[in-house]
Amino acid sequence: MAALKALASQLIAWVLAGVGWSLLGQPLAPSLTLAVLQAALAASIGALLRSERWWIAIHLLFSPALVAALRLDLPPSLYLAVLAGLTFVFWTTFRGEVPLFLSNRTTAEAVLGLLPRTNGLKVIDLGAGTGGLLRQLAQARPDARFTGVEHAPLPWLAARMNARGLANLAIERGDIWRRPLAGQDVVYVFLSPRVMPRLWEKARAEMRPGTLLVSSSFPVPDIAPEQVIEVPDRRGTRLFCYRM
């Protein structure tokens, strides 16, 4: 759905920009001014369609970057390489509406403070990205077992490399929606506002009573968290904690 809205925003914006450009008596040829006009229209249409913030940023950058790249007369193989790289990094963004968000070290320290002091604790990170947060947690809590689930190939590979040398950290490549949560004591996520209702239903159906769901930055709509942790980082990150 998000990809369709983005495509519609781009197409409608190009039509409107082309019509307006023609009415001004300007030739319909690639130009940076026309691209900027189209980008502003696409971002505005995306906002009206309630697209996520990262889509608005993409709309603002896409056409001007494309025109600028065309002027550089770069080899076609470079465009293919960039497309392949972006695909391997943002593998599930279009289908799952979950972009790549990375948790910083300060957030990892805050999450560490939320973990119960229980031997054999099991913690899972759904959408683990490059695994930096899990590596920090696994190093600090050798008595606990950590699992990261990531679908995008390049972040998964980076996470596997981050897990090297840590016997209590495992990285799985797979769909977070198909990964069972039974047996986990703490579930950590940094996903997207759009998927939080679905995640909450999954957590309620699979997590045991008394276990903890921690969501970075994005709360579950209409559900009051047990507590909210203010992380002292430049993002102003907040951790929303839900007890099952």
C-alpha positions as CSV (number, residue, x, y, z in Angstrom):
1,M,0.0,0.0,0.0
2,A,2.8,2.4,0.9
3,A,4.6,1.7,-2.4
4,L,1.4,2.3,-4.4
5,K,0.9,5.6,-2.7
6,A,4.5,6.6,-3.4
7,L,4.1,5.7,-7.0
8,A,0.8,7.5,-7.3
9,S,2.4,10.6,-5.7
10,Q,5.3,10.6,-8.2
11,L,3.1,10.1,-11.3
12,I,0.5,12.7,-10.3
13,A,3.3,15.2,-9.5
14,W,4.9,14.6,-12.9
15,V,1.6,15.2,-14.7
16,L,0.9,18.4,-12.7
17,A,4.5,19.6,-13.1
18,G,4.5,18.9,-16.8
19,V,1.2,20.7,-17.4
20,G,2.3,23.7,-15.3
21,W,5.6,23.8,-17.1
22,S,3.9,23.8,-20.5
23,L,1.5,26.6,-19.5
24,L,4.6,28.7,-18.7
25,G,5.8,28.1,-22.2
26,Q,8.8,26.1,-21.1
27,P,10.1,23.1,-23.1
28,L,9.4,19.7,-21.5
29,A,13.0,18.7,-21.1
30,P,14.9,17.4,-18.0
31,S,15.9,20.4,-15.9
32,L,16.7,20.8,-12.3
33,T,14.0,23.5,-11.9
34,L,11.3,21.2,-13.2
35,A,12.6,18.4,-11.1
36,V,12.4,20.6,-7.9
37,L,8.9,21.6,-8.8
38,Q,7.9,17.9,-9.3
39,A,9.6,17.0,-6.0
40,A,7.7,19.6,-4.1
41,L,4.4,18.4,-5.6
42,A,5.2,14.8,-4.9
43,A,6.0,15.5,-1.3
44,S,2.8,17.5,-0.9
45,I,0.7,14.8,-2.5
46,G,2.5,12.2,-0.3
47,A,1.6,14.3,2.8
48,L,-2.0,14.5,1.8
49,L,-2.0,10.7,1.4
50,R,-0.5,10.4,4.9
51,S,2.6,8.7,3.7
52,E,5.3,8.1,6.3
53,R,8.0,10.8,6.9
54,W,10.7,8.8,5.0
55,W,8.6,8.7,1.9
56,I,8.2,12.5,2.0
57,A,12.0,12.8,2.2
58,I,12.3,10.4,-0.8
59,H,9.9,12.4,-2.8
60,L,11.8,15.6,-2.2
61,L,15.1,14.0,-3.2
62,F,14.2,11.6,-6.0
63,S,13.7,13.7,-9.1
64,P,16.4,16.3,-8.4
65,A,18.9,13.6,-7.7
66,L,17.9,11.8,-10.9
67,V,18.3,14.9,-13.0
68,A,21.6,15.7,-11.4
69,A,22.9,12.2,-12.0
70,L,21.8,12.4,-15.7
71,R,23.9,15.5,-16.1
72,L,27.0,13.7,-14.8
73,D,26.7,11.2,-17.6
74,L,27.4,8.3,-15.3
75,P,27.7,4.7,-16.7
76,P,24.4,2.7,-16.7
77,S,26.1,0.0,-14.6
78,L,26.5,2.4,-11.7
79,Y,22.7,3.0,-11.6
80,L,22.2,-0.8,-11.6
81,A,24.7,-1.2,-8.8
82,V,23.0,1.5,-6.7
83,L,19.6,-0.1,-7.2
84,A,21.0,-3.5,-6.3
85,G,22.6,-2.1,-3.1
86,L,19.4,-0.3,-2.0
87,T,17.4,-3.4,-2.7
88,F,19.6,-5.6,-0.5
89,V,19.6,-3.0,2.3
90,F,15.9,-2.0,2.2
91,W,14.7,-5.5,1.3
92,T,11.2,-5.4,3.0
93,T,10.5,-1.7,3.1
94,F,8.0,-1.8,0.2
95,R,6.2,-4.9,1.3
96,G,6.4,-4.7,5.1
97,E,6.4,-0.9,5.5
98,V,9.3,-1.2,7.9
99,P,12.4,0.8,6.9
100,L,15.9,0.3,8.3
101,F,16.2,2.0,11.7
102,L,19.4,1.5,13.7
103,S,19.4,1.8,17.5
104,N,22.4,3.8,19.0
105,R,24.6,2.9,21.9
106,T,22.8,5.1,24.3
107,T,19.5,3.3,23.5
108,A,21.3,0.0,24.0
109,E,22.4,1.1,27.5
110,A,18.8,2.1,28.3
111,V,17.5,-1.3,27.1
112,L,20.2,-3.0,29.2
113,G,18.7,-1.4,32.3
114,L,15.3,-2.8,31.5
115,L,16.5,-6.4,31.3
116,P,15.5,-8.5,34.4
117,R,18.5,-9.9,36.4
118,T,17.6,-13.5,35.7
119,N,20.0,-16.2,34.5
120,G,19.0,-17.7,31.2
121,L,17.0,-14.7,30.1
122,K,15.9,-14.8,26.5
123,V,15.7,-11.6,24.5
124,I,14.8,-11.2,20.8
125,D,15.2,-8.2,18.5
126,L,12.7,-8.2,15.6
127,G,14.2,-6.3,12.8
128,A,17.7,-6.4,14.2
129,G,19.3,-4.4,11.4
130,T,23.1,-4.6,11.6
131,G,23.0,-6.1,15.1
132,G,24.8,-3.3,17.0
133,L,22.4,-3.2,19.8
134,L,22.3,-6.9,20.3
135,R,26.1,-7.1,20.3
136,Q,26.3,-4.5,23.1
137,L,23.6,-6.3,25.1
138,A,25.2,-9.7,24.6
139,Q,28.6,-8.5,25.8
140,A,27.1,-6.9,28.9
141,R,24.9,-10.0,29.8
142,P,26.8,-13.2,29.0
143,D,24.3,-15.0,31.2
144,A,21.4,-14.2,28.8
145,R,20.5,-15.5,25.4
146,F,20.0,-13.0,22.5
147,T,18.4,-13.5,19.1
148,G,18.2,-11.1,16.2
149,V,15.8,-11.5,13.3
150,E,16.5,-9.6,10.1
151,H,15.2,-10.1,6.5
152,A,17.3,-7.7,4.4
153,P,20.4,-9.5,3.1
154,L,23.1,-6.8,3.7
155,P,22.0,-5.8,7.3
156,W,21.6,-9.5,8.1
157,L,25.2,-10.2,6.9
158,A,26.5,-7.3,9.0
159,A,24.6,-8.6,12.0
160,R,26.2,-12.0,11.5
161,M,29.6,-10.4,11.5
162,N,28.7,-8.4,14.6
163,A,27.7,-11.7,16.4
164,R,31.1,-13.3,15.8
165,G,32.8,-14.4,19.0
166,L,29.6,-14.2,21.1
167,A,28.2,-17.6,22.0
168,N,25.1,-16.1,23.5
169,L,24.1,-14.2,20.3
170,A,22.4,-15.7,17.3
171,I,21.2,-14.0,14.1
172,E,18.4,-15.4,12.0
173,R,17.4,-14.3,8.5
174,G,13.7,-14.4,8.2
175,D,10.3,-12.7,8.3
176,I,9.6,-11.1,11.7
177,W,5.9,-11.9,11.3
178,R,6.6,-15.6,11.0
179,R,9.0,-15.8,13.9
180,P,7.3,-17.2,17.0
181,L,7.8,-15.2,20.3
182,A,6.9,-18.0,22.7
183,G,9.7,-18.6,25.2
184,Q,11.1,-15.1,24.9
185,D,11.3,-13.0,28.1
186,V,11.9,-9.6,26.4
187,V,11.0,-8.6,22.8
188,Y,12.6,-5.4,21.4
189,V,11.5,-3.7,18.3
190,F,12.3,-0.5,16.3
191,L,9.9,-0.7,13.5
192,S,7.3,1.7,12.2
193,P,4.1,3.4,13.4
194,R,2.1,1.6,10.7
195,V,2.9,-1.9,11.9
196,M,2.5,-1.4,15.7
197,P,-1.1,-2.5,15.9
198,R,-0.2,-5.8,14.0
199,L,2.9,-6.2,16.3
200,W,0.7,-5.8,19.4
201,E,-1.7,-8.5,18.2
202,K,1.2,-10.8,17.6
203,A,2.7,-10.1,21.0
204,R,-0.6,-10.6,22.8
205,A,-1.1,-13.9,21.0
206,E,2.4,-15.4,21.5
207,M,4.1,-13.8,24.5
208,R,3.7,-15.2,28.0
209,P,2.1,-13.3,30.8
210,G,4.7,-11.1,32.6
211,T,7.0,-10.8,29.7
212,L,8.1,-7.5,28.3
213,L,7.7,-5.8,24.9
214,V,9.9,-2.8,24.4
215,S,9.3,-0.5,21.4
216,S,11.8,2.2,20.4
217,S,10.2,5.5,19.3
218,F,6.8,4.2,18.3
219,P,4.0,3.4,20.8
220,V,1.2,1.0,20.3
221,P,-1.9,3.1,19.5
222,D,-4.5,3.3,22.2
223,I,-2.5,1.1,24.6
224,A,-1.0,2.6,27.7
225,P,2.6,1.5,28.3
226,E,3.7,0.3,31.7
227,Q,6.4,2.9,31.5
228,V,8.2,5.2,29.1
229,I,12.0,5.6,29.2
230,E,13.4,8.9,28.0
231,V,16.8,8.1,26.4
232,P,19.4,10.9,26.7
233,D,20.5,10.9,23.1
234,R,20.3,13.5,20.3
235,R,17.3,11.8,18.7
236,G,15.2,12.2,21.9
237,T,14.5,8.4,21.7
238,R,11.7,7.1,23.9
239,L,11.3,3.4,24.9
240,F,7.7,2.3,25.3
241,C,7.5,-0.7,27.6
242,Y,4.4,-3.0,27.7
243,R,4.0,-5.8,30.2
244,M,2.0,-8.8,28.8
